[in-house]
Amino acid sequence: MSKKTLPVQMFTPGNLKENAIVLGEKLVKQWKIPTDRPLQLAFGSFRQEITVVPAAKSSGLRISEPLARRMGLFSRPVLRAAYHSTSRTLRLGPLISVLISRDNPEQPDKPFGSISMFCRELVNACRKQGAYVYFFTPDHIREGAGSIQGWVYDDGWRQTSMPIADVINNRLTTRKMENKPSVQHFMKEVKSLYGAHVFNERFLDKNEVFDTLKSDSSLARYMPESYLLTGFSMLKKMCQHYPVVFLKPVRGSLGKGIIRIARQPDGTYQTLATSTAGARRQTYSSITKLFSGLSGKMKTTRYQIQQGLNLIDHAKRPIDFRALVQKNGSGNWHVTSIVARIAGGNHFVSNLARGGTLSSVKDAVSKCLLPSEVKNTAYVKLHRASLDIARGIDNLIPVHFGELGIDLAMDNSGKIWLLEVNSKPSKNDNTPLNEQKIRPSVKRLLEYCCYLSGF
């Protein structure tokens, strides 16, 4: 199979018929494309019988405007072309789609809210690298349809009918949306009918991650002791064993609903709970009273109970780390970035949503009172742990992931601990869009989509 990246132009049908495609004569000869009989054109799930017309001085690809519209193509895209001689199929692509939570047609500049910039950046990356992308929401899904309404960018956002993509990135931000029967059915159907690749198929819950990874002896060293909080005896056991424990909603994110429990020297228990206003503090005279205070919350929320760690800190503000680990153009895990997150002054979690600040690993570690050896090896240890954990999840949990946000902590001895794995790493970005500069995370996402689609 031969492949090439080509600029695509449109023509108005006249002497050339609507289903004719013009290709450079040199490429037609090189790929041995027959011009005396029909071929199959493939673009995502779109199929059309076409004839190829060789052009002496052309190096790109020209298709008729009506054919381009039926394919969902606008402006002048750059696409990869591959010719399969056995099936006489000219394949264009890759066609990528991103399943997002919501759109707002009334806001043409930012139709996708806080991820609009990311969406534009992905469009720009596709134009540079040779790919085509569209965006759709669960509301666009229609049962049994071989096409879908999607958003494309053509000097502004517009909606148009699109084929099912070669690769679908699930960026839904809530489990409720993801678990809709229409969404679940769609994801199964596109895989079985069109051979589409869907990645980051679903959310992970905290307990599933920890229970699975601690069963692997090579990964157990990163795991703080943690269990699903099932009742009083579990709470009592953990609170007696550790001076500090954390309760984390099994299906929580952004640091919401986390409760820190600290055993005091006088035998009382103090809780700190995250809220938008800061941390709420309460004291309970005994473990029994503490359990009574928590039991109301436990009726509506499943909690993971986790060993408290002595995290490194700066001016008593705990520091943790977020690694973005993505699969690359060879399908292998690669650490794209690791940043340090320093908790806000009145919070004990470091999420930016809770007033935390970002810093490089080197700068954050340099502010801590740590032996120089711990400071010097911090990045290498975090990098190794990130890759180990991503590969562990890939091997042990039967779900297709292409990128993971891995939250790690380091204690004062330099030991690395896993805090959480996020299967929908944030794409919100407050920096202005730079059309010349595509972030490495967006490039890698596109490389993996090209790998999956065979382009």
The 8 nearest C-alpha neighbors of each residue, nearest first, counted from 0:
[[1, 83, 82, 81, 2, 84, 30, 85],
 [0, 2, 81, 82, 30, 3, 83, 80],
 [3, 1, 81, 80, 0, 79, 82, 4],
 [2, 4, 80, 79, 5, 81, 1, 78],
 [3, 5, 79, 78, 129, 80, 77, 6],
 [6, 4, 59, 78, 77, 79, 7, 3],
 [5, 7, 77, 59, 76, 60, 78, 8],
 [8, 6, 60, 76, 75, 61, 77, 59],
 [7, 9, 61, 75, 60, 62, 6, 10],
 [8, 10, 62, 63, 64, 61, 7, 11],
 [11, 9, 63, 64, 62, 12, 61, 8],
 [10, 12, 63, 64, 13, 9, 65, 17],
 [13, 11, 17, 15, 16, 63, 10, 14],
 [14, 12, 15, 16, 11, 17, 10, 63],
 [13, 15, 16, 12, 11, 17, 19, 10],
 [14, 16, 13, 12, 19, 17, 11, 18],
 [15, 17, 19, 12, 18, 13, 14, 63],
 [18, 16, 12, 63, 19, 66, 15, 65],
 [17, 19, 49, 16, 20, 50, 66, 63],
 [18, 20, 50, 16, 49, 17, 51, 15],
 [21, 19, 51, 62, 61, 52, 50, 22],
 [20, 22, 52, 61, 60, 53, 51, 54],
 [23, 21, 60, 53, 54, 52, 24, 59],
 [22, 24, 57, 54, 58, 26, 25, 53],
 [23, 25, 53, 27, 54, 55, 26, 28],
 [24, 26, 28, 23, 27, 29, 55, 58],
 [25, 27, 29, 28, 23, 24, 30, 22],
 [26, 28, 24, 32, 30, 25, 29, 31],
 [29, 27, 31, 25, 26, 30, 24, 32],
 [30, 28, 26, 31, 27, 25, 32, 24],
 [29, 31, 27, 32, 28, 26, 1, 82],
 [32, 30, 28, 29, 27, 33, 84, 26],
 [31, 33, 27, 30, 34, 28, 84, 51],
 [32, 34, 35, 31, 36, 51, 27, 38],
 [35, 33, 51, 36, 52, 32, 50, 37],
 [36, 34, 33, 37, 50, 51, 52, 32],
 [35, 37, 34, 33, 50, 38, 51, 49],
 [38, 36, 50, 49, 48, 39, 35, 34],
 [39, 37, 49, 87, 48, 88, 50, 40],
 [38, 40, 88, 48, 47, 49, 89, 87],
 [41, 39, 89, 47, 46, 88, 90, 48],
 [42, 40, 90, 46, 45, 91, 89, 43],
 [41, 43, 45, 91, 92, 44, 90, 46],
 [44, 42, 164, 165, 45, 94, 163, 162],
 [43, 45, 163, 162, 42, 193, 46, 164],
 [46, 44, 42, 162, 43, 41, 70, 47],
 [47, 45, 41, 40, 44, 39, 42, 48],
 [48, 46, 40, 39, 49, 45, 41, 18],
 [47, 49, 39, 38, 40, 37, 46, 50],
 [50, 48, 18, 38, 37, 19, 39, 47],
 [49, 51, 37, 19, 38, 20, 34, 52],
 [52, 50, 20, 34, 19, 21, 53, 49],
 [51, 53, 21, 20, 22, 34, 54, 50],
 [54, 52, 24, 22, 23, 21, 51, 27],
 [55, 53, 23, 24, 57, 56, 22, 21],
 [56, 54, 24, 57, 23, 53, 25, 58],
 [55, 57, 54, 23, 58, 24, 25, 53],
 [58, 56, 23, 54, 59, 55, 22, 24],
 [57, 59, 23, 56, 60, 22, 5, 26],
 [60, 58, 5, 6, 57, 7, 22, 23],
 [59, 61, 7, 22, 21, 6, 8, 5],
 [62, 60, 8, 21, 9, 7, 20, 10],
 [63, 61, 20, 9, 10, 8, 67, 64],
 [62, 64, 10, 9, 66, 17, 65, 11],
 [63, 65, 67, 9, 66, 10, 11, 68],
 [66, 64, 68, 67, 63, 69, 17, 11],
 [67, 65, 69, 63, 68, 64, 70, 17],
 [66, 68, 64, 72, 70, 65, 69, 63],
 [69, 67, 71, 65, 70, 66, 72, 64],
 [70, 68, 66, 71, 67, 65, 72, 160],
 [69, 71, 67, 68, 72, 66, 161, 162],
 [70, 72, 68, 161, 69, 160, 67, 159],
 [73, 71, 67, 70, 68, 74, 76, 69],
 [72, 74, 153, 75, 71, 68, 67, 76],
 [73, 75, 153, 76, 72, 8, 154, 9],
 [76, 74, 7, 8, 73, 77, 6, 9],
 [77, 75, 7, 126, 74, 78, 6, 73],
 [76, 78, 6, 129, 126, 5, 7, 130],
 [79, 77, 129, 130, 5, 92, 4, 76],
 [78, 80, 4, 92, 3, 129, 91, 5],
 [79, 81, 91, 3, 2, 90, 4, 78],
 [80, 82, 2, 90, 1, 89, 91, 3],
 [81, 83, 89, 1, 88, 0, 84, 90],
 [84, 82, 88, 0, 87, 85, 86, 89],
 [83, 85, 87, 86, 82, 88, 0, 32],
 [84, 86, 87, 83, 88, 82, 0, 89],
 [85, 87, 88, 84, 83, 39, 38, 82],
 [88, 86, 84, 38, 85, 83, 39, 89],
 [89, 87, 39, 83, 86, 40, 82, 38],
 [90, 88, 82, 40, 81, 39, 41, 83],
 [89, 91, 41, 81, 80, 40, 88, 42],
 [92, 90, 80, 42, 79, 41, 78, 93],
 [93, 91, 94, 79, 78, 130, 42, 80],
 [92, 94, 130, 95, 449, 452, 165, 131],
 [93, 95, 92, 164, 131, 165, 43, 132],
 [96, 94, 132, 166, 164, 167, 165, 131],
 [97, 95, 133, 167, 132, 134, 164, 168],
 [96, 98, 168, 134, 167, 169, 99, 135],
 [97, 99, 169, 135, 170, 136, 134, 168],
 [100, 98, 171, 136, 170, 101, 135, 97],
 [101, 99, 171, 136, 172, 98, 137, 170],
 [102, 100, 136, 99, 111, 103, 137, 112],
 [103, 101, 111, 110, 104, 136, 100, 112],
 [102, 104, 110, 105, 106, 111, 101, 107],
 [103, 105, 106, 110, 107, 102, 109, 111],
 [106, 104, 103, 107, 110, 108, 102, 109],
 [105, 107, 110, 104, 109, 108, 103, 111],
 [106, 108, 110, 109, 104, 105, 156, 155],
 [109, 107, 106, 110, 155, 156, 115, 111],
 [110, 108, 115, 106, 112, 111, 107, 113],
 [109, 111, 103, 106, 102, 107, 104, 112],
 [112, 110, 115, 102, 109, 114, 101, 103],
 [113, 111, 109, 114, 115, 110, 102, 103],
 [112, 114, 427, 115, 111, 428, 116, 109],
 [113, 115, 427, 117, 116, 112, 111, 426],
 [116, 114, 111, 118, 109, 117, 112, 113],
 [117, 115, 119, 118, 114, 120, 432, 428],
 [116, 118, 120, 114, 115, 119, 121, 426],
 [119, 117, 115, 121, 116, 120, 114, 122],
 [120, 118, 122, 116, 121, 117, 123, 115],
 [119, 121, 117, 123, 122, 118, 116, 124],
 [120, 122, 124, 118, 123, 119, 125, 117],
 [123, 121, 119, 125, 120, 124, 132, 118],
 [124, 122, 120, 126, 121, 125, 119, 127],
 [123, 125, 121, 127, 126, 122, 128, 120],
 [126, 124, 130, 122, 128, 129, 127, 123],
 [127, 125, 123, 124, 129, 77, 128, 76],
 [126, 128, 124, 125, 129, 123, 77, 130],
 [127, 129, 125, 126, 124, 130, 77, 78],
 [128, 130, 78, 77, 125, 79, 126, 127],
 [131, 129, 125, 78, 93, 92, 94, 128],
 [132, 130, 94, 125, 95, 93, 92, 78],
 [133, 131, 95, 96, 94, 122, 130, 134],
 [132, 134, 96, 151, 150, 149, 97, 95],
 [135, 133, 97, 150, 149, 96, 98, 99],
 [134, 136, 149, 98, 99, 139, 150, 97],
 [135, 137, 99, 138, 139, 98, 100, 101],
 [136, 138, 139, 140, 182, 135, 100, 98],
 [139, 137, 136, 140, 135, 141, 101, 100],
 [140, 138, 137, 136, 148, 135, 141, 147],
 [139, 141, 137, 138, 147, 142, 181, 136],
 [142, 140, 144, 139, 143, 147, 181, 138],
 [143, 141, 144, 140, 185, 181, 184, 145],
 [142, 144, 141, 145, 188, 185, 146, 140],
 [145, 143, 146, 142, 141, 147, 140, 163],
 [146, 144, 163, 143, 162, 147, 44, 45],
 [147, 145, 162, 144, 161, 163, 160, 148],
 [146, 148, 161, 160, 149, 162, 139, 140],
 [149, 147, 160, 159, 139, 161, 158, 135],
 [148, 150, 135, 134, 158, 159, 133, 147],
 [149, 151, 158, 134, 133, 157, 135, 156],
 [152, 150, 133, 157, 156, 158, 153, 149],
 [151, 153, 156, 155, 154, 157, 150, 122],
 [152, 154, 155, 74, 156, 73, 151, 157],
 [155, 153, 152, 156, 74, 157, 73, 151],
 [156, 154, 153, 152, 157, 107, 108, 151],
 [155, 157, 152, 151, 153, 150, 107, 154],
 [158, 156, 150, 151, 152, 155, 159, 153],
 [159, 157, 150, 149, 151, 148, 156, 160],
 [158, 160, 148, 149, 161, 71, 150, 157],
 [159, 161, 148, 147, 71, 149, 146, 162],
 [162, 160, 71, 147, 146, 148, 149, 159],
 [161, 163, 146, 44, 45, 43, 164, 147],
 [164, 162, 44, 146, 43, 145, 161, 147],
 [163, 165, 43, 94, 95, 166, 96, 162],
 [164, 166, 195, 43, 94, 452, 95, 196],
 [167, 165, 196, 95, 164, 195, 197, 448],
 [168, 166, 197, 96, 97, 95, 196, 169],
 [167, 169, 97, 198, 197, 170, 98, 96],
 [168, 170, 98, 199, 171, 200, 97, 198],
 [171, 169, 99, 98, 168, 172, 423, 97],
 [172, 170, 100, 99, 169, 173, 98, 177],
 [171, 173, 100, 170, 174, 423, 99, 176],
 [174, 172, 175, 176, 171, 177, 100, 202],
 [173, 175, 177, 176, 178, 202, 172, 171],
 [174, 176, 178, 173, 177, 179, 172, 171],
 [177, 175, 174, 179, 178, 173, 171, 100],
 [176, 178, 174, 175, 179, 182, 171, 173],
 [177, 179, 175, 176, 174, 180, 183, 182],
 [178, 180, 182, 181, 176, 177, 183, 175],
 [179, 181, 183, 182, 184, 178, 185, 177],
 [182, 180, 184, 179, 183, 185, 140, 142],
 [183, 181, 185, 179, 184, 180, 177, 186],
 [184, 182, 180, 186, 185, 181, 179, 178],
 [183, 185, 181, 187, 182, 186, 180, 188],
 [186, 184, 188, 182, 183, 187, 181, 189],
 [185, 187, 183, 184, 188, 189, 182, 190],
 [188, 186, 184, 190, 185, 189, 191, 183],
 [187, 189, 185, 191, 190, 186, 192, 184],
 [190, 188, 193, 192, 186, 195, 191, 187],
 [189, 191, 194, 195, 188, 187, 193, 192],
 [190, 192, 188, 189, 194, 193, 187, 195],
 [193, 191, 189, 188, 190, 194, 195, 187],
 [194, 192, 189, 195, 190, 191, 44, 163],
 [193, 195, 190, 191, 192, 196, 189, 165],
 [196, 194, 190, 165, 193, 166, 189, 197],
 [195, 197, 166, 167, 190, 165, 198, 194],
 [198, 196, 167, 168, 166, 200, 195, 199],
 [199, 197, 200, 400, 399, 168, 401, 169],
 [200, 198, 400, 169, 201, 399, 401, 422],
 [199, 201, 198, 169, 399, 197, 398, 400],
 [202, 200, 199, 203, 177, 422, 398, 169],
 [201, 203, 422, 204, 174, 423, 200, 199],
 [204, 202, 422, 205, 201, 208, 207, 421],
 [203, 205, 250, 207, 249, 206, 208, 202],
 [206, 204, 249, 208, 207, 209, 203, 419],
 [205, 207, 209, 208, 204, 210, 249, 227],
 [206, 208, 210, 204, 205, 209, 211, 203],
 [209, 207, 205, 211, 206, 210, 212, 204],
 [210, 208, 206, 212, 211, 207, 213, 205],
 [211, 209, 207, 213, 208, 212, 206, 214],
 [210, 212, 208, 209, 214, 213, 207, 395],
 [213, 211, 209, 214, 215, 210, 218, 208],
 [212, 214, 219, 215, 210, 211, 209, 218],
 [213, 215, 212, 211, 216, 210, 219, 218],
 [216, 214, 213, 218, 217, 212, 219, 211],
 [215, 217, 219, 218, 214, 213, 220, 212],
 [218, 216, 215, 219, 220, 387, 213, 221],
 [219, 217, 220, 215, 216, 221, 212, 213],
 [218, 220, 213, 216, 222, 221, 217, 215],
 [221, 219, 218, 222, 217, 216, 416, 213],
 [222, 220, 416, 219, 417, 218, 415, 223],
 [223, 221, 219, 220, 417, 416, 224, 213],
 [224, 222, 306, 225, 416, 305, 221, 417],
 [225, 223, 306, 305, 222, 226, 304, 307],
 [224, 226, 305, 304, 223, 306, 303, 227],
 [227, 225, 304, 303, 228, 305, 206, 224],
 [226, 228, 303, 229, 302, 304, 206, 225],
 [229, 227, 303, 302, 304, 230, 226, 233],
 [230, 228, 227, 233, 231, 232, 234, 302],
 [231, 229, 233, 232, 228, 234, 290, 294],
 [230, 232, 234, 233, 235, 290, 229, 287],
 [231, 233, 235, 234, 230, 236, 229, 237],
 [234, 232, 236, 235, 231, 230, 237, 228],
 [235, 233, 231, 237, 232, 236, 238, 230],
 [234, 236, 232, 238, 233, 237, 239, 231],
 [235, 237, 233, 239, 234, 238, 232, 240],
 [238, 236, 240, 234, 239, 235, 241, 233],
 [239, 237, 235, 241, 240, 236, 234, 242],
 [240, 238, 236, 237, 241, 235, 242, 262],
 [239, 241, 237, 238, 236, 242, 235, 306],
 [240, 242, 243, 238, 239, 237, 244, 306],
 [241, 243, 262, 261, 238, 244, 240, 239],
 [244, 242, 261, 307, 241, 260, 262, 306],
 [245, 243, 307, 306, 260, 305, 259, 241],
 [246, 244, 259, 305, 304, 258, 307, 260],
 [245, 247, 304, 258, 303, 257, 302, 305],
 [246, 248, 257, 303, 302, 249, 245, 304],
 [247, 249, 302, 251, 250, 301, 303, 256],
 [250, 248, 205, 302, 204, 303, 301, 251],
 [251, 249, 248, 204, 205, 252, 301, 203],
 [252, 250, 248, 249, 255, 253, 254, 247],
 [251, 253, 254, 255, 250, 248, 421, 256],
 [254, 252, 255, 350, 352, 251, 353, 351],
 [253, 255, 252, 350, 257, 348, 256, 251],
 [256, 254, 253, 257, 252, 251, 273, 274],
 [255, 257, 273, 248, 258, 254, 272, 247],
 [258, 256, 247, 246, 255, 273, 272, 254],
 [259, 257, 272, 246, 271, 245, 260, 256],
 [258, 260, 245, 271, 270, 244, 272, 246],
 [261, 259, 270, 244, 243, 269, 245, 258],
 [260, 262, 243, 269, 268, 242, 263, 270],
 [261, 263, 268, 242, 267, 243, 266, 269],
 [262, 264, 267, 266, 265, 268, 261, 269],
 [265, 263, 266, 262, 267, 268, 242, 261],
 [264, 266, 263, 267, 262, 268, 284, 285],
 [267, 265, 263, 264, 262, 268, 285, 284],
 [266, 268, 284, 263, 285, 265, 283, 262],
 [269, 267, 262, 283, 282, 261, 263, 284],
 [268, 270, 282, 261, 281, 260, 283, 262],
 [271, 269, 260, 281, 259, 280, 282, 272],
 [270, 272, 280, 259, 279, 258, 278, 260],
 [271, 273, 258, 279, 278, 257, 259, 270],
 [274, 272, 278, 257, 256, 277, 255, 279],
 [275, 273, 277, 276, 278, 272, 279, 255],
 [274, 276, 277, 273, 353, 278, 255, 352],
 [277, 275, 274, 278, 273, 279, 345, 353],
 [278, 276, 274, 275, 345, 346, 273, 279],
 [277, 279, 273, 272, 271, 346, 274, 280],
 [280, 278, 272, 271, 273, 277, 281, 274],
 [279, 281, 271, 270, 278, 272, 269, 282],
 [282, 280, 270, 269, 271, 279, 283, 268],
 [281, 283, 269, 268, 270, 284, 267, 280],
 [284, 282, 268, 289, 285, 267, 288, 269],
 [283, 285, 267, 268, 288, 282, 286, 266],
 [286, 284, 288, 287, 267, 283, 289, 268],
 [285, 287, 289, 288, 290, 235, 268, 284],
 [288, 286, 290, 285, 289, 291, 231, 284],
 [289, 287, 291, 285, 290, 286, 283, 292],
 [290, 288, 286, 292, 287, 291, 283, 285],
 [289, 291, 293, 287, 292, 288, 294, 286],
 [292, 290, 288, 294, 289, 293, 287, 295],
 [291, 293, 289, 290, 294, 288, 295, 283],
 [294, 292, 290, 291, 296, 295, 297, 289],
 [293, 295, 297, 291, 296, 292, 290, 298],
 [296, 294, 297, 298, 293, 292, 299, 291],
 [295, 297, 298, 294, 293, 299, 300, 292],
 [296, 298, 294, 300, 295, 299, 301, 293],
 [299, 297, 296, 295, 300, 294, 301, 293],
 [298, 300, 297, 296, 301, 295, 294, 302],
 [301, 299, 297, 296, 298, 302, 248, 249],
 [300, 302, 249, 248, 297, 299, 303, 228],
 [303, 301, 248, 249, 247, 228, 246, 227],
 [302, 304, 227, 247, 228, 246, 226, 249],
 [305, 303, 246, 225, 226, 228, 245, 227],
 [306, 304, 225, 245, 244, 224, 303, 307],
 [305, 307, 244, 224, 223, 225, 308, 245],
 [308, 306, 244, 243, 245, 305, 309, 241],
 [307, 309, 310, 306, 410, 243, 223, 244],
 [310, 308, 410, 311, 411, 307, 409, 312],
 [311, 309, 410, 308, 409, 317, 312, 411],
 [310, 312, 410, 411, 318, 317, 409, 309],
 [313, 311, 317, 316, 318, 315, 367, 310],
 [312, 314, 316, 315, 367, 366, 317, 318],
 [313, 315, 316, 312, 317, 367, 366, 344],
 [316, 314, 313, 312, 317, 344, 311, 342],
 [315, 317, 312, 313, 342, 314, 341, 344],
 [318, 316, 312, 342, 341, 310, 311, 315],
 [319, 317, 341, 312, 340, 311, 342, 316],
 [318, 320, 408, 340, 339, 407, 341, 317],
 [319, 321, 339, 407, 338, 406, 340, 408],
 [322, 320, 406, 338, 405, 337, 407, 339],
 [323, 321, 337, 405, 336, 404, 324, 406],
 [322, 324, 404, 336, 335, 403, 334, 337],
 [323, 325, 334, 403, 402, 333, 335, 322],
 [326, 324, 402, 333, 332, 401, 327, 334],
 [325, 327, 332, 331, 330, 401, 333, 447],
 [326, 328, 447, 330, 329, 331, 443, 446],
 [327, 329, 446, 447, 450, 330, 449, 326],
 [330, 328, 327, 331, 450, 447, 326, 446],
 [329, 331, 327, 326, 328, 447, 450, 332],
 [332, 330, 326, 327, 329, 333, 328, 325],
 [333, 331, 326, 325, 327, 324, 386, 330],
 [332, 334, 325, 324, 326, 335, 331, 327],
 [335, 333, 324, 336, 323, 325, 382, 386],
 [336, 334, 323, 324, 333, 440, 325, 439],
 [337, 335, 323, 322, 334, 338, 324, 440],
 [336, 338, 322, 321, 323, 320, 339, 360],
 [339, 337, 359, 321, 320, 360, 358, 340],
 [338, 340, 320, 358, 360, 359, 319, 357],
 [341, 339, 357, 319, 349, 356, 318, 320],
 [340, 342, 318, 356, 349, 355, 317, 316],
 [349, 341, 343, 355, 316, 348, 317, 347],
 [344, 342, 355, 354, 346, 345, 341, 349],
 [343, 345, 346, 316, 342, 354, 347, 355],
 [346, 344, 277, 343, 278, 347, 342, 354],
 [347, 345, 343, 348, 278, 277, 344, 342],
 [346, 348, 342, 349, 317, 345, 316, 343],
 [349, 347, 342, 346, 350, 254, 353, 317],
 [342, 348, 350, 355, 341, 340, 351, 343],
 [351, 349, 352, 353, 355, 348, 253, 254],
 [350, 352, 355, 354, 353, 356, 349, 340],
 [351, 353, 350, 354, 253, 355, 254, 349],
 [354, 352, 351, 350, 355, 349, 343, 346],
 [353, 355, 343, 351, 352, 356, 350, 342],
 [354, 356, 343, 342, 351, 349, 350, 341],
 [357, 355, 341, 340, 351, 342, 354, 358],
 [358, 356, 340, 339, 341, 338, 355, 359],
 [357, 359, 339, 338, 363, 340, 360, 362],
 [358, 360, 338, 362, 361, 339, 363, 357],
 [361, 359, 339, 363, 362, 338, 364, 358],
 [360, 362, 364, 359, 363, 365, 378, 374],
 [363, 361, 365, 359, 364, 360, 358, 366],
 [362, 364, 360, 366, 365, 361, 358, 359],
 [365, 363, 361, 366, 367, 362, 374, 360],
 [364, 366, 362, 363, 367, 361, 374, 368],
 [367, 365, 364, 363, 313, 362, 368, 312],
 [368, 366, 364, 365, 369, 313, 312, 311],
 [369, 367, 366, 370, 365, 311, 364, 313],
 [368, 370, 367, 371, 373, 374, 411, 364],
 [369, 371, 373, 372, 374, 368, 412, 375],
 [370, 372, 374, 373, 375, 369, 376, 365],
 [371, 373, 375, 374, 370, 376, 369, 377],
 [374, 372, 413, 376, 371, 370, 375, 377],
 [375, 373, 371, 377, 372, 376, 364, 369],
 [374, 376, 372, 373, 377, 371, 378, 379],
 [375, 377, 373, 379, 374, 378, 380, 372],
 [378, 376, 380, 374, 379, 375, 373, 381],
 [377, 379, 381, 380, 376, 382, 360, 375],
 [378, 380, 382, 376, 381, 377, 383, 375],
 [381, 379, 383, 377, 382, 378, 384, 376],
 [382, 380, 378, 384, 383, 379, 385, 377],
 [383, 381, 379, 385, 380, 384, 378, 386],
 [382, 384, 380, 386, 385, 381, 387, 379],
 [383, 385, 387, 381, 386, 382, 388, 380],
 [386, 384, 382, 388, 383, 387, 381, 389],
 [385, 387, 389, 383, 388, 384, 390, 382],
 [386, 388, 384, 390, 385, 389, 391, 383],
 [387, 389, 391, 385, 390, 386, 384, 392],
 [390, 388, 386, 392, 391, 387, 385, 393],
 [391, 389, 393, 387, 388, 392, 386, 394],
 [392, 390, 388, 394, 389, 393, 395, 387],
 [391, 393, 395, 389, 396, 390, 394, 388],
 [394, 392, 390, 391, 395, 396, 389, 400],
 [395, 393, 391, 392, 390, 396, 397, 389],
 [394, 396, 392, 393, 391, 397, 211, 212],
 [395, 397, 392, 398, 393, 394, 211, 391],
 [398, 396, 395, 399, 393, 394, 392, 400],
 [399, 397, 396, 400, 200, 393, 201, 199],
 [400, 398, 198, 199, 200, 401, 397, 197],
 [401, 399, 199, 198, 402, 398, 200, 393],
 [402, 400, 326, 325, 198, 199, 399, 403],
 [401, 403, 325, 324, 400, 326, 404, 422],
 [402, 404, 422, 324, 421, 323, 405, 424],
 [403, 405, 323, 421, 424, 322, 420, 324],
 [406, 404, 420, 322, 321, 403, 419, 421],
 [407, 405, 321, 419, 418, 320, 420, 417],
 [406, 408, 417, 320, 418, 416, 319, 321],
 [409, 407, 319, 416, 415, 320, 417, 310],
 [408, 410, 415, 414, 413, 310, 416, 311],
 [409, 411, 310, 309, 413, 311, 412, 414],
 [410, 412, 413, 311, 310, 309, 409, 369],
 [411, 413, 410, 414, 373, 409, 369, 370],
 [412, 414, 373, 410, 411, 409, 415, 377],
 [415, 413, 409, 410, 412, 416, 411, 221],
 [416, 414, 409, 408, 221, 413, 407, 381],
 [417, 415, 221, 408, 407, 222, 409, 418],
 [416, 418, 407, 221, 222, 419, 406, 408],
 [419, 417, 407, 406, 416, 408, 420, 405],
 [418, 420, 406, 417, 405, 421, 205, 407],
 [421, 419, 405, 404, 406, 422, 403, 418],
 [422, 420, 404, 423, 403, 424, 405, 419],
 [421, 423, 403, 202, 424, 203, 199, 404],
 [422, 424, 421, 425, 170, 403, 199, 172],
 [425, 423, 404, 421, 422, 403, 426, 323],
 [424, 426, 427, 423, 404, 428, 114, 421],
 [427, 425, 114, 428, 117, 424, 113, 423],
 [428, 426, 114, 113, 425, 429, 117, 116],
 [427, 429, 430, 426, 116, 117, 114, 113],
 [428, 430, 431, 427, 113, 116, 432, 114],
 [429, 431, 428, 432, 433, 116, 427, 117],
 [432, 430, 433, 429, 116, 428, 434, 117],
 [433, 431, 434, 116, 430, 120, 119, 436],
 [432, 434, 436, 435, 431, 437, 120, 430],
 [433, 435, 436, 432, 123, 437, 120, 124],
 [436, 434, 433, 437, 123, 432, 124, 120],
 [435, 437, 433, 434, 438, 432, 120, 124],
 [436, 438, 124, 439, 120, 435, 441, 442],
 [437, 439, 440, 441, 436, 442, 120, 443],
 [438, 440, 442, 441, 443, 437, 335, 444],
 [441, 439, 443, 438, 442, 444, 335, 325],
 [442, 440, 444, 443, 438, 439, 121, 445],
 [443, 441, 439, 445, 444, 440, 446, 438],
 [442, 444, 446, 440, 445, 441, 327, 439],
 [445, 443, 441, 447, 442, 446, 440, 448],
 [444, 446, 448, 442, 443, 447, 449, 441],
 [447, 445, 328, 443, 449, 448, 444, 327],
 [446, 448, 328, 450, 327, 444, 449, 445],
 [449, 447, 445, 451, 450, 446, 452, 166],
 [450, 448, 454, 446, 452, 447, 451, 453],
 [449, 451, 447, 328, 453, 448, 452, 454],
 [452, 450, 448, 449, 453, 447, 196, 166],
 [451, 453, 449, 450, 454, 165, 448, 93],
 [454, 452, 450, 451, 449, 93, 448, 81],
 [453, 449, 452, 450, 93, 79, 2, 92]]
